[in-house]
Amino acid sequence: MNNFGKRMSKLIFGLFLYALGIVITMKASLGFAPWEVFHQGVANTIGMSIGNVSILTGFVICIFVVLMGEKLGLGTILNMFLIGIFMDRILALNVIPAMGGFVSGSVIMLTGLFTISFASYFYIGSGFGAGPRDSLMVAIERKTGLAVGISRGIIEGSAVLTGWFLGGPVGLGTVFAAFGISFCIQAVFSLLKFKTTLVKHETLGVTLQSLKSS
């Protein structure tokens, strides 16, 4: 149970850090990252906060993922709810100023991407399962036989196009985020000597069973 508590703390901290990283990239004022373009576009259309749209989107994706035969973990469920909740709270505090120039915006965008990368280290390292969007990527890869990069590209490309159509803010930062996140994650994971392939993720059923037997 003590180990469970440590892992849970790692997960929650990672999800908070992830939400913080997303908000930082938004404040760069260079255009949102791919999924945030979609979330903001939907938010503009239906009059809901971007955090709540993130939660709703995660819920719908989870349904598709389950229908495609993938199993969910506790991390998947908490990812779906907490990142959106944390985003709304951070945005409400308004402690991160919006940038007004390309240089300052680029620095803030890079800061946000590195924050997301460190968040991924904590979140993935907890071993409670992938988030809804990552699970969808895995499901598409498994069903179609496409490379993981192509599967991710299809998902994020679809998110950007739909979000842009709905009025989401697309800009240089969108491209920066789409390509820069890979570099940032690689740099952080190499620095921390973290290998995702060595992490054994638990399904929700396994987690619940281990808690019952504790």
Secondary structure, 3 states (H helix, E strand, C coil): CHHHHHHHHHHHHHHHHHHHHHHHHHCCCCCCCHHHHHHHHHHHHHCCCHHHHHHHHHHHHHHHHHHCCCCCCHHHHHHHHHHHHHHHHHHHHCCCCCCCCHHHHHHHHHHHHHHHHHHHHHHHHCCCCCCHHHHHHHHHHHHHCCCHHHHHHHHHHHHHHHHHHCCCCCCHHHHHHHHHHHHHHHHHHHHCCCCHHHCCCCCHHHHHHHHHCC
